[in-house]
Amino acid sequence: MSMLSNYRLKELLKKESEMTDEEYELFLNEFRKSELFIPIQVDLDSLDLKDVQLNEINHINQEINFRLKSYESKDKKRTIPLFTDEHEIERLKMNTTVGSLFMRDLCESIMPIRDSFDQIIINPKSEKSFKISVDEFLDLFDEDREFEDLMKEIENDEEFIEMMKKEL
């Protein structure tokens, strides 16, 4: 079992059409900070396999080369699937290698090949799946946007506000 915890993200996750503007922004902020599972194809030449156990979870602490797996959706869009937890992966009965990536790292990985993908979908088989275009996803990591969102988070963090008041 993995140590990934996306409790807050799953709590906020619902169809975009069902979200208020505020809920949507909260969700995007949490999504941006998340580490999610993603199907990958590992370049075995970049991997030292001597300690790898088949049919088990392996924690690899070395740099590996991999390619993101994607699929063509019903609406003909090249889609990168992401998963909040193992349960969501198991629902698809996928027989593939899955890694975990922080969303900032995913952004950096797809930036040079952004034209290869149209959208990202979180938990594709769930009633609460969420789609976002690749361009909108990449915009989440715009430096100005990140700074503004961080400042909003700080303003809304009562604990932080109380701590600052005590220091003044």
GIGIFEN-V59956 format. One line per field, one symbol per residue. ss: DSSP state (H for helix, E for strand, C for the rest). phi: phi as a letter, one per 30 degrees, with the letter a starting at -180 (. if undefined). psi: psi as a letter, one per 30 degrees, with the letter a starting at -180 (. if undefined). Layout:
ss: ???
phi: ???
psi: ???
This chain:
ss: CCCCCCHHHHHHCCCHHHCCHHHHHHHHHHHHHCEEEEEEEECHHHCCCCCCCCCCCCCCCCCCCEEECCEECCCCCEEEEEECCHHHHHHHCCCCCEEEEEHHHHHHHHHCCHHHCCEEEECCCCCCCEEEEHHHHHHCCCHHHHHHHHHHHHHHCHHHHHHHHHHC
phi: .dcdbceddddddaeedccdedddddddddedddcbdbdbcddddcbdcdcdcdibdccccbdbcacdcbbcdecicdbcdbbdadedddedhdcadbcbbdddddeddcedbeddbcabbchecddcdbcbddddedddcdeddddedddddddddedddddddddd
psi: klgkjheeeeefklkeffkleeeeeeeeeeeeflklkkkljkjffgkjgfgkkkglkkjkhlklklkkkllkleggkjkjklkfleeeeeefhkilkklkkkeeeeeeefefgefflelkkkieglfhlkkkleeeeeffgkeeeeeeeeeeeeefjeeeeeeeeef.
